[in-house]
Amino acid sequence: MKTFAALVAAGVATSASAQTELNICIEEVSLGSWEITAELKNATGTILATVADLGFVMNGSNISNFSYNAAFDSDFFGPATVNASATQVDFLGGNTLPPLNNAAGPDSSNPLAIGSFNADGVDSFSLVGQVTGAYTGVPFPIILTYQDANGNAGDTPYNVEIKPIPAPASAALLGLGGLAAARRRR
């Protein structure tokens, strides 16, 4: 059975204005084929750097054919580190020089593609390190940052959403529920 999980980490906006947030989506785009994307929402000012360095651990079942965006490879630090098995992917993108530039700010209609893979299901996804546009801590702490037009770094809360295609049995139950509701009205 496919597992639906939504993990929400970090703070909640305390003011009326929306807070900048990093959204990571792991979505089953067709049966058994998944894509991972990231986008920065509600950014204030012009963002010079979005996601460039990313570390995560993803657990699932029958994971295969994991591939990632070549932007996570670094000319200086070398290619991203990927350890993949049938049940887990450990990923550490190492592109710290330079960050991915987006001078006009984030484009929500075109989120950053992180990677793709095949799997029967995804159970969990955890960020284990990401620093973008600033060198904070030694070597790189478990921190989310972004850089604004003035070069100032700021902490960014993040949201991870796992979106599987509903199992046929779930769809059948919804259909039966709809039929029962329709019959009750008569």
Buried (B, 14 or more C-beta within 10 A) or exposed (E): EBEEBEBEEEEEEEEEEEBBBBBBBBBBEEEBBBBBBBBBBEBBBBBBBBBBBBBBBBBBEEBEEBEBBEBBBBEEBEEBEBEBEEEBBBBBBBBBEEBBEBEEBBEEEEBBEBBBBBBBBBBBBEBEBBBBBBEEEEEBEEBBBBBBEEEEBBEBBBBBBBBBBBEEEBEEEEEEEEEEEEEEEE
